[in-house]
């Protein structure tokens, strides 16, 4: 019912040509651009479109923030079904790309002769770039921005606990937790918790704990190879065991907090992305110090020579919809959105990172990182990120992961071996029912 209401609203809002469109001057191409609806990205879009329209009087772009709905993916699917999609959208989550392709809603960007040169100019490592290629061999999304998940820690608590450097491995992490955990008041209650993660069994919560830890533990693997489920069982078990110990040993609380426990000094470690920096700078008390480090990995990962620590990158990309009547002009606008000048504005206005391999080498971005040194941690991590697999059942899969995470890690009702076995079985059942 919700999908139908959104579809009906989109058809009413965008389905009919406006009087302005009917009267537009001959020879002028008009494009519709949907950015994300958050204030920073709307501001970014307005700035970029204003500049574009000044430079291209014959190709006018109109900004319309992504219409509100249960999710942007649901809104875009409704728009595809109703033929009311924009020409260009910059809020494409790779986890929904399979549904968009199945609905024939996107055009392959590599059909443009200069696609390779444009994307290669960003210096994206081949393995990261390939992760955005669809199963049919085409690129329907242009890699645009990423928000790597990293370990956030309280510098003062670390120093007071005698911890000289952020833990790199699971054993180092557990040793740090033993030093940090404190009953300050001597009443048997823990007053300073070593770490925290949201235990609610909501599918997207696992993008902040199980999934980035799985990617790190497996050396950059996701769950699938093409259509085949290829979960790294050993890595998944290690991650379940890691979080199970964190809850069993009371390194992490099972309950939630009414206030931000990290800013209150009640929690020493969280796992989050670069958007947290602006929030912390705005709300931190006087003298509060924090920093970031890569996700911890199993001890044998380091012992076996592992060096590059990967994480979930939470990417959002740019696509051109098949309803466009102006493919060439839409592609030119996309190229403008991923230019160095546009990427600099993405950093300055949104504090989000372009998917580029030269962020810390290019003179274009040096002044920004000099002014925002903590963003350097995330800039270094960009090339070591992974997204999600191109499968239509992704939300159902992560819902299953959340259920197994709760049963195994939070409440100890299952061993890690049982949880992984159940996880694989339940994912296969999802495929049997949906394919």
C-alpha distance (Angstrom), angle and dihedral (degrees) to the residues before:
residue distance angle dihedral
X1 . . .
X2 3.83 . .
X3 3.81 90.5 .
X4 3.82 90.9 51.4
X5 3.80 92.5 49.7
X6 3.80 91.4 50.4
X7 3.81 90.7 47.4
X8 3.82 91.8 49.8
X9 3.81 91.5 48.1
X10 3.80 92.2 49.0
X11 3.79 91.9 49.8
X12 3.79 91.0 50.8
X13 3.78 93.2 45.7
X14 3.77 101.7 41.4
X15 3.78 107.0 10.5
X16 3.78 98.4 85.7
X17 3.77 125.8 64.0
X18 3.77 111.9 -114.3
X19 3.78 123.0 -126.8
X20 3.78 87.1 -112.7
X21 3.82 90.7 58.8
X22 3.79 90.9 49.4
X23 3.75 91.5 52.6
X24 3.80 98.3 41.1
X25 3.73 115.7 132.0
X26 3.79 117.5 -91.1
X27 3.78 115.2 -99.0
X28 3.82 96.5 23.9
X29 3.79 116.6 120.1
X30 3.79 115.9 -148.0
X31 3.79 123.7 -157.4
X32 3.79 130.2 -172.4
X33 3.79 117.6 -141.6
X34 3.80 124.4 -166.4
X35 3.81 115.2 -163.5
X36 3.80 123.9 177.2
X37 3.80 114.0 -71.7
X38 3.81 96.1 -122.8
X39 3.83 113.5 114.9
X40 3.81 97.0 -116.8
X41 3.79 94.4 52.1
X42 3.79 91.8 44.9
X43 3.80 88.3 54.2
X44 3.80 90.2 47.7
X45 3.81 91.4 49.6
X46 3.79 93.0 49.2
X47 3.81 92.1 50.0
X48 3.79 93.1 48.3
X49 3.80 95.3 44.2
X50 3.80 91.9 48.3
X51 3.80 88.9 54.2
X52 3.81 92.4 44.7
X53 3.80 93.4 50.4
X54 3.80 90.5 50.9
X55 3.80 90.9 52.8
X56 3.83 96.0 40.6
X57 3.82 111.6 40.3
X58 3.81 90.1 167.1
X59 3.84 94.2 54.9
X60 3.79 111.1 51.3
X61 3.80 119.5 -169.8
X62 3.79 122.5 -157.7
X63 3.82 119.9 -156.9
X64 3.79 117.0 -139.8
X65 3.83 114.2 170.5
X66 3.78 112.5 -128.4
X67 3.83 106.6 -83.3
X68 3.79 115.1 -107.2
X69 3.79 120.2 -103.3
X70 3.79 143.0 131.9
X71 3.81 87.2 -63.5
X72 3.78 136.8 -13.5
X73 3.82 89.0 -115.2
X74 3.80 90.9 56.8
X75 3.80 91.5 48.2
X76 3.79 92.5 49.8
X77 3.81 92.7 48.2
X78 3.80 89.5 50.8
X79 3.80 90.0 49.5
X80 3.82 91.0 49.9
X81 3.81 90.5 50.3
X82 3.79 90.8 49.4
X83 3.80 96.4 42.5
X84 3.81 90.3 -121.3
X85 3.78 99.9 118.3
X86 3.81 120.9 134.2
X87 3.77 122.5 -115.3
X88 3.80 92.7 -110.2
X89 3.82 134.3 16.9
X90 3.80 127.4 -175.3
X91 3.81 98.5 -167.1
X92 3.80 100.2 78.2
X93 3.81 113.1 146.7
X94 3.82 110.5 -157.4
X95 3.79 89.4 -138.7
X96 3.82 89.8 70.4
X97 3.80 98.5 40.2
X98 3.82 93.2 97.7
X99 3.80 90.7 58.3
X100 3.80 92.3 48.4
X101 3.80 91.4 50.0
X102 3.80 93.2 47.1
X103 3.81 88.5 52.4
X104 3.84 88.6 51.2
X105 3.77 88.9 -122.5
X106 3.83 100.8 136.9
X107 3.78 137.4 56.2
X108 3.82 121.0 -135.6
X109 3.79 107.5 -105.8
X110 3.79 93.6 -155.0
X111 3.80 88.3 70.7
X112 3.80 85.7 81.4
X113 3.79 110.7 90.2
X114 3.81 94.9 -132.5
X115 3.82 97.5 45.5
X116 3.81 93.5 105.5
X117 3.79 94.1 49.5
X118 3.81 92.8 47.5
X119 3.79 95.7 48.6
X120 3.81 93.9 41.1
X121 3.80 90.7 52.9
X122 3.81 87.2 69.1
X123 3.80 91.3 64.3
X124 3.81 94.2 -128.9
X125 3.82 110.9 172.0
X126 3.83 111.1 -109.4
X127 3.81 94.5 -118.8
X128 3.81 91.8 53.0
X129 3.80 92.8 44.7
X130 3.80 91.8 49.9
X131 3.80 90.2 55.4
X132 3.82 87.7 70.1
X133 3.81 94.8 52.2
X134 3.80 113.2 105.7
X135 3.79 125.1 -127.1
X136 3.81 92.9 -100.5
X137 3.81 89.5 59.0
X138 3.82 97.0 -104.6
X139 3.79 133.2 114.2
X140 3.80 111.2 -126.8
X141 3.81 93.4 167.2
X142 3.77 130.0 51.8
X143 3.85 111.0 -138.3
X144 3.79 104.0 -114.8
X145 3.80 120.5 154.2
X146 3.79 140.2 0.0
X147 3.80 139.5 -167.9
X148 3.83 108.0 -158.6
X149 3.80 117.0 -151.1
X150 3.81 111.4 -125.8
X151 3.79 139.9 164.8
X152 3.82 113.7 -86.7
X153 3.81 115.3 -160.5
X154 3.80 140.2 -178.7
X155 3.82 107.0 -115.4
X156 3.81 94.8 -159.8
X157 3.80 94.3 52.1
X158 3.81 89.9 48.2
X159 3.81 92.0 51.6
X160 3.80 93.7 45.5
X161 3.81 89.4 49.9
X162 3.80 92.3 52.1
X163 3.80 95.5 -110.1
X164 3.79 110.0 145.7
X165 3.81 99.8 -175.9
X166 3.80 136.1 16.5
X167 3.83 112.3 -91.3
X168 3.79 115.9 -98.2
X169 3.80 99.7 -173.4
X170 3.79 137.0 41.4
X171 3.82 92.8 -107.0
X172 3.81 91.1 49.7
X173 3.79 88.8 48.5
X174 3.81 92.7 52.4
X175 3.83 91.6 47.5
X176 3.80 89.4 51.4
X177 3.81 90.0 49.2
X178 3.81 91.1 54.2
X179 3.81 89.8 54.0
X180 3.80 94.8 45.4
X181 3.82 101.7 44.6
X182 3.80 107.4 97.4
X183 3.76 140.9 175.4
X184 3.80 95.4 -155.5
X185 3.80 96.0 176.6
X186 3.81 96.4 42.9
X187 3.79 92.2 -127.5
X188 3.79 96.9 120.8
X189 3.79 92.6 -102.1
X190 3.81 121.8 115.4
X191 3.81 109.3 -116.2
X192 3.81 98.9 176.6
X193 3.79 115.5 39.3
X194 3.81 118.0 -161.1
X195 3.81 94.0 -138.3
X196 3.78 147.4 -6.1
X197 3.79 140.0 -154.4
X198 3.78 128.8 171.4
X199 3.80 107.4 -100.2
X200 3.81 97.5 -164.9
X201 3.84 110.1 126.0
X202 3.80 92.8 -122.9
X203 3.80 114.4 138.7
X204 3.82 97.6 -127.7
X205 3.82 93.7 49.4
X206 3.80 88.7 75.5
X207 3.81 89.1 68.3
X208 3.81 85.6 75.5
X209 3.79 100.6 48.5
X210 3.81 124.4 4.8
X211 3.80 98.6 32.5
X212 3.84 100.9 47.5
X213 3.81 89.0 43.4
X214 3.81 90.5 50.1
X215 3.81 91.3 50.0
X216 3.81 90.4 48.5
X217 3.81 94.1 46.1
X218 3.81 93.7 47.9
X219 3.80 95.3 47.6
X220 3.79 95.3 -110.4
X221 3.80 103.0 -35.2
X222 3.79 124.5 144.3
X223 3.82 125.3 -163.2
X224 3.80 103.6 -88.8
X225 3.77 142.7 49.1
X226 3.77 103.3 -158.7
X227 3.81 105.7 -50.0
X228 3.80 94.2 -23.7
X229 3.81 120.8 100.9
X230 3.80 106.5 -125.5
X231 3.79 106.4 170.3
X232 3.80 111.9 174.0
X233 3.82 95.1 -124.5
X234 3.79 95.1 -166.7
X235 3.82 93.0 52.0
X236 3.80 93.0 45.3
X237 3.83 91.1 51.6
X238 3.80 91.5 49.6
X239 3.80 91.3 52.1
X240 3.80 93.0 48.6
X241 3.82 89.3 48.5
X242 3.80 91.5 48.3
X243 3.79 93.8 55.2
X244 3.80 92.7 38.8
X245 3.79 89.5 58.6
X246 3.81 90.9 46.3
X247 3.81 90.0 57.8
X248 3.81 97.1 35.7
X249 3.80 92.8 52.4
X250 3.80 92.3 43.2
X251 3.77 93.5 -115.9
X252 3.82 87.0 130.0
X253 3.82 125.0 36.1
X254 3.79 118.8 -126.3
X255 3.81 91.9 -148.3
X256 3.80 126.7 75.6
X257 3.81 126.6 -122.2
X258 3.80 129.8 -120.4
X259 3.82 91.1 -143.3
X260 3.80 132.2 33.8
X261 3.82 102.2 -76.0
X262 3.79 93.8 -164.2
X263 3.81 95.5 56.5
X264 3.81 90.0 42.4
X265 3.81 90.0 56.6
X266 3.81 91.5 -117.6
X267 3.81 94.0 115.7
X268 3.81 126.2 41.0
X269 3.83 101.6 -165.7
X270 3.79 136.8 36.3
X271 3.79 134.5 163.3
X272 3.79 115.2 -125.8
X273 3.80 147.8 128.1
X274 3.82 137.3 -99.3
X275 3.81 93.6 -85.0
X276 3.82 86.3 76.5
X277 3.80 92.1 69.7
X278 3.81 95.2 71.3
X279 3.81 90.6 46.3
X280 3.81 93.0 49.7
X281 3.79 93.8 46.5
X282 3.80 90.4 51.4
X283 3.81 96.7 46.3
X284 3.81 108.8 26.3
X285 3.81 118.3 119.0
X286 3.80 120.5 -119.7
X287 3.79 113.3 -70.7
X288 3.81 94.5 14.4
X289 3.82 112.2 148.8
X290 3.77 127.6 -168.0
X291 3.77 139.5 163.8
X292 3.81 142.4 176.2
X293 3.80 137.0 -118.5
X294 3.83 136.9 174.1
X295 3.80 121.2 -82.1
X296 3.85 111.1 -83.6
X297 3.80 116.2 -106.1
X298 3.83 134.5 -155.0
X299 3.79 115.0 -80.0
X300 3.80 93.4 -115.7
X301 3.82 90.1 55.2
X302 3.82 89.3 67.9
X303 3.80 93.1 36.1
X304 3.80 90.7 55.9
X305 3.78 92.1 53.1
X306 3.80 101.0 -95.2
X307 3.78 111.1 160.0
X308 3.81 110.5 156.4
X309 3.81 108.0 75.0
X310 3.79 111.8 -158.4
X311 3.79 129.2 -160.7
X312 3.78 142.2 177.0
X313 3.80 109.8 -74.4
X314 3.84 102.2 -164.7
X315 3.83 90.7 -141.7
X316 3.79 125.6 -165.8
X317 3.78 118.6 -166.9
X318 3.80 143.7 -172.3
X319 3.81 126.8 -105.7
X320 3.79 140.0 177.7
X321 3.80 115.6 -135.9
X322 3.78 123.1 -131.4
X323 3.82 91.4 -124.4
X324 3.81 90.8 71.4
X325 3.78 116.2 115.6
X326 3.79 91.3 -163.5
X327 3.81 109.2 55.4
X328 3.79 96.2 160.0
X329 3.79 94.2 48.8
X330 3.82 91.9 44.6
X331 3.81 89.5 53.0
X332 3.79 90.9 50.6
X333 3.80 88.6 53.4
X334 3.81 91.4 49.2
X335 3.80 89.4 53.1
X336 3.80 88.1 52.6
X337 3.82 90.3 52.1
X338 3.82 91.4 55.3
X339 3.80 97.9 43.4
X340 3.80 120.2 119.9
X341 3.80 90.3 -106.4
X342 3.81 91.6 53.2
X343 3.80 91.7 45.4
X344 3.79 90.1 53.5
X345 3.80 89.9 53.4
X346 3.82 89.4 48.8
X347 3.80 87.6 57.5
X348 3.79 96.4 42.9
X349 3.82 99.3 43.6
X350 3.81 102.7 30.5
X351 3.82 103.2 22.3
X352 3.79 87.5 -134.7
X353 3.77 124.5 133.5
X354 3.81 126.0 -115.2
X355 3.80 114.0 -133.1
X356 3.78 95.4 -108.6
X357 3.77 134.7 132.9
X358 3.81 95.0 -145.0
X359 3.80 102.9 56.2
X360 3.80 94.7 120.5
X361 3.81 96.0 35.7
X362 3.79 102.6 47.4
X363 3.80 117.3 92.9
X364 3.79 86.8 -143.8
X365 3.80 92.6 72.5
X366 3.80 101.7 30.6
X367 3.80 97.2 96.7
X368 3.80 91.0 50.6
X369 3.81 93.5 54.0
X370 3.81 90.9 44.0
X371 3.81 87.6 57.9
X372 3.81 93.2 40.8
X373 3.80 106.1 37.9
X374 3.82 95.4 166.0
X375 3.80 89.6 61.9
X376 3.79 86.9 65.4
X377 3.80 89.9 75.4
X378 3.79 89.6 60.1
X379 3.80 94.2 40.2
X380 3.81 88.8 57.7
X381 3.81 89.3 50.7
X382 3.83 96.6 50.5
X383 3.81 96.2 89.4
X384 3.82 89.7 49.0
X385 3.77 97.7 59.1
X386 3.76 135.0 109.9
X387 3.78 131.6 -162.7
X388 3.79 128.9 -157.9
X389 3.79 132.8 -69.2
X390 3.79 123.3 -92.4
X391 3.79 97.9 -111.4
X392 3.79 126.1 129.3
X393 3.81 93.3 -139.5
X394 3.81 94.8 58.4
X395 3.81 97.2 121.2
X396 3.79 91.4 48.9
X397 3.81 89.3 49.9
X398 3.78 93.0 51.9
X399 3.78 90.1 45.8
X400 3.81 87.2 58.1
X401 3.81 90.4 47.7
X402 3.80 89.5 52.9
X403 3.80 91.8 51.8
X404 3.81 92.3 49.5
X405 3.81 91.6 44.2
X406 3.80 89.8 54.2
X407 3.81 93.9 46.3
X408 3.81 96.0 45.2
X409 3.79 109.2 27.3
X410 3.80 103.8 27.8
X411 3.82 103.1 35.2
X412 3.79 103.3 17.7
X413 3.79 93.3 -132.1
X414 3.81 91.1 135.8
X415 3.78 136.3 33.5
X416 3.78 117.5 -119.6
X417 3.80 89.4 -107.6
X418 3.80 91.0 53.8
X419 3.81 91.8 45.7
X420 3.81 94.3 51.8
X421 3.80 92.4 44.7
X422 3.80 90.4 50.4
X423 3.80 91.2 44.7
X424 3.81 93.2 55.4
X425 3.82 92.5 44.2
X426 3.82 93.0 50.2
X427 3.82 93.1 47.4
X428 3.80 89.9 52.2
X429 3.81 89.4 50.8
X430 3.82 89.5 52.6
X431 3.81 89.0 54.7
X432 3.82 92.6 47.4
X433 3.80 90.7 55.1
X434 3.79 97.8 41.8
X435 3.80 104.3 39.4
